[in-house]
Amino acid sequence: MSDPTGIERIAEAFASAAAGRRAAMMPYLMGGFPDMATSLAIGEAYADGGADLVELGVPFSDPLADGPVIHAAGVEALRNGATVGQILELGAALAPRLPVVLMCYANIVYARGFEAFARALREHDVSGLIVPDLPLEEAPELRAACDAQGVALVPLVAPTTPPDRLRRIGELARGFLYAVSLVGTTGERGTLDAGLEDFLRRAADAT
């Protein structure tokens, strides 16, 4: 029997959580922050603490969707010499314990080429990929490359996504649909958006 694909591992993680009548937990980890050894220890602590998956961030100099905390963590990781190759190795080290979903910006993927990047993800046992600045219209080539390697290209939707577009994105989703809970960059908020429940319901209906 062949090893499960990344898409299958993500599905299994969500199915296992659902069987336990709970939401799956996928904490975020900035790869290389504050250094590679410590970020590996943090990822292992996530697994020890019951995380079902982990979102592994690749530090980037101009993170459009990230707020000041993640931005600062990425800058520190880069200052300490973190590279894309090292983050992939970190993903490979964590993958035996839980599915790893890599989050990186499009520049990093374009610089290496879609097929080469998707192949590198599979070779490092990374299950999924999130590219927040890659819109629906520009995703088909990367989606095909990821599909060929069994890697889930996870699309994003926002509260401002129109219904027709939400439906099209949902139909093409792999792994899961990343529902951005608020408008703006990531970061702490004092309250949840009043329309969040309705948005999540619409997102679920679109898949």
C-alpha positions as CSV (number, residue, x, y, z in Angstrom):
1,M,0.0,0.0,0.0
2,S,1.4,3.4,-1.0
3,D,1.8,6.2,1.6
4,P,-1.2,8.6,1.8
5,T,-0.9,11.8,-0.2
6,G,-0.8,15.2,1.5
7,I,-4.4,15.7,0.5
8,E,-5.4,12.4,2.1
9,R,-3.5,13.2,5.3
10,I,-5.3,16.6,5.7
11,A,-8.7,14.8,5.1
12,E,-7.8,12.2,7.7
13,A,-6.9,14.9,10.3
14,F,-10.2,16.7,9.8
15,A,-12.2,13.4,9.8
16,S,-10.5,12.3,13.1
17,A,-11.4,15.6,14.8
18,A,-15.0,15.3,13.5
19,A,-15.2,11.8,14.8
20,G,-14.3,13.2,18.2
21,R,-17.0,15.8,17.9
22,R,-14.5,18.7,18.0
23,A,-12.9,21.2,15.6
24,A,-9.5,20.4,14.2
25,M,-6.7,22.6,15.7
26,M,-4.1,24.0,13.3
27,P,-1.8,26.4,15.2
28,Y,0.6,28.7,13.2
29,L,4.4,28.4,13.4
30,M,6.8,30.9,12.0
31,G,9.6,28.7,10.6
32,G,13.0,29.8,11.9
33,F,11.7,32.0,14.8
34,P,13.6,32.7,16.9
35,D,15.9,30.1,15.4
36,M,15.5,26.7,13.6
37,A,16.1,24.6,16.7
38,T,13.6,26.5,18.8
39,S,10.9,26.5,16.0
40,L,11.3,22.7,15.7
41,A,10.8,22.4,19.5
42,I,7.7,24.6,19.2
43,G,6.2,22.5,16.4
44,E,6.9,19.3,18.5
45,A,5.1,21.0,21.4
46,Y,2.1,21.7,19.2
47,A,2.0,18.0,18.4
48,D,2.4,17.0,22.0
49,G,-0.4,19.4,22.9
50,G,-2.9,17.8,20.6
51,A,-2.7,19.8,17.4
52,D,-4.2,18.1,14.4
53,L,-2.2,20.0,11.7
54,V,0.3,22.8,11.7
55,E,0.5,25.9,9.5
56,L,4.2,26.5,8.8
57,G,5.0,30.0,7.8
58,V,8.0,30.8,5.5
59,P,9.5,34.1,6.6
60,F,9.2,36.8,3.9
61,S,10.5,40.4,3.8
62,D,7.1,41.9,2.7
63,P,4.3,39.9,4.2
64,L,1.2,41.6,2.8
65,A,-1.4,39.8,4.8
66,D,0.4,39.6,8.1
67,G,0.1,41.9,11.1
68,P,3.0,43.3,13.2
69,V,3.5,40.2,15.4
70,I,4.0,37.7,12.5
71,H,5.9,40.3,10.5
72,A,8.3,40.8,13.4
73,A,8.8,37.1,13.8
74,G,9.6,36.7,10.1
75,V,12.1,39.6,10.2
76,E,13.8,37.9,13.2
77,A,13.9,34.6,11.4
78,L,15.4,36.1,8.3
79,R,17.9,38.1,10.4
80,N,19.0,34.8,11.9
81,G,19.5,33.2,8.5
82,A,16.4,31.2,7.9
83,T,16.0,30.0,4.3
84,V,13.2,28.3,2.3
85,G,15.3,25.1,2.2
86,Q,15.6,25.1,6.0
87,I,11.9,25.7,6.4
88,L,11.2,22.7,4.2
89,E,13.5,20.6,6.3
90,L,11.6,21.7,9.3
91,G,8.4,20.6,7.7
92,A,9.9,17.2,6.9
93,A,10.9,16.9,10.6
94,L,7.4,17.6,11.8
95,A,5.5,15.7,9.1
96,P,5.7,12.3,10.8
97,R,3.8,13.7,13.7
98,L,1.1,15.8,12.0
99,P,0.2,17.1,8.5
100,V,2.2,20.3,7.6
101,V,0.5,23.0,5.6
102,L,3.1,25.5,4.3
103,M,2.1,29.2,4.1
104,C,4.3,31.3,1.8
105,Y,3.9,34.2,-0.6
106,A,3.8,33.9,-4.3
107,N,7.2,35.4,-5.0
108,I,8.8,32.4,-3.3
109,V,6.9,30.0,-5.4
110,Y,7.4,31.8,-8.7
111,A,11.1,32.1,-8.1
112,R,11.5,28.3,-8.0
113,G,8.9,27.4,-10.5
114,F,5.5,25.8,-9.8
115,E,6.4,22.2,-10.7
116,A,9.8,22.3,-8.9
117,F,8.2,23.9,-5.8
118,A,5.3,21.4,-5.6
119,R,7.8,18.5,-6.1
120,A,9.9,19.9,-3.2
121,L,6.9,20.0,-1.0
122,R,6.1,16.3,-1.7
123,E,9.8,15.3,-1.2
124,H,9.6,17.0,2.3
125,D,6.3,15.4,3.1
126,V,4.5,18.7,3.3
127,S,0.7,18.1,2.9
128,G,-0.6,21.4,1.8
129,L,0.2,24.9,0.5
130,I,-1.4,28.3,1.3
131,V,-0.4,31.2,-1.0
132,P,-2.4,34.2,0.3
133,D,-1.5,36.6,-2.6
134,L,-2.3,34.1,-5.4
135,P,-5.8,34.9,-6.6
136,L,-8.2,32.4,-8.2
137,E,-7.5,33.5,-11.7
138,E,-3.7,32.9,-11.4
139,A,-3.9,29.6,-9.5
140,P,-4.7,26.9,-12.1
141,E,-1.1,26.2,-13.1
142,L,0.1,25.9,-9.5
143,R,-3.0,23.8,-8.5
144,A,-2.2,21.4,-11.3
145,A,1.4,21.1,-10.2
146,C,0.3,20.5,-6.6
147,D,-2.4,18.0,-7.7
148,A,0.3,16.0,-9.5
149,Q,2.2,15.7,-6.3
150,G,-0.8,15.0,-4.0
151,V,-0.3,18.4,-2.3
152,A,-3.4,20.4,-1.3
153,L,-3.4,23.9,-2.7
154,V,-5.6,25.6,-0.1
155,P,-7.5,28.7,-1.3
156,L,-8.6,31.7,0.8
157,V,-11.9,33.4,1.0
158,A,-12.8,36.5,2.9
159,P,-16.0,38.1,4.3
160,T,-16.0,40.4,1.3
161,T,-15.8,37.5,-1.3
162,P,-19.0,37.7,-3.5
163,P,-21.3,34.6,-3.5
164,D,-20.5,33.6,-7.1
165,R,-16.7,33.8,-6.5
166,L,-17.0,32.0,-3.1
167,R,-18.8,29.2,-4.9
168,R,-16.1,28.9,-7.6
169,I,-13.3,29.0,-5.0
170,G,-15.1,26.3,-3.0
171,E,-15.5,24.0,-5.9
172,L,-11.7,24.2,-6.6
173,A,-10.6,23.9,-3.0
174,R,-8.1,21.2,-1.9
175,G,-7.7,20.1,1.7
176,F,-9.9,22.8,3.2
177,L,-11.1,26.3,2.6
178,Y,-9.2,28.9,4.4
179,A,-11.8,31.4,5.7
180,V,-10.2,34.7,6.7
181,S,-12.3,35.8,9.6
182,L,-11.8,39.5,9.3
183,V,-10.9,42.3,6.8
184,G,-7.3,43.5,7.3
185,T,-4.0,41.9,8.4
186,T,-3.7,39.1,10.9
187,G,-3.5,40.0,14.6
188,E,-5.2,40.1,17.9
189,R,-8.7,41.6,18.1
190,G,-10.9,42.4,21.1
191,T,-14.1,41.2,19.5
192,L,-15.2,38.9,16.7
193,D,-16.9,40.3,13.6
194,A,-20.7,40.3,14.0
195,G,-21.1,38.6,10.6
196,L,-18.5,35.9,11.2
197,E,-21.0,33.1,11.9
198,D,-23.0,33.8,8.7
199,F,-19.7,34.0,6.7
200,L,-18.5,30.7,7.9
201,R,-21.9,29.1,7.1
202,R,-21.7,30.5,3.6
203,A,-18.2,29.3,3.2
204,A,-19.1,25.8,4.3
205,D,-22.1,25.7,1.9
206,A,-19.7,26.6,-0.9
207,T,-17.6,23.4,-0.5
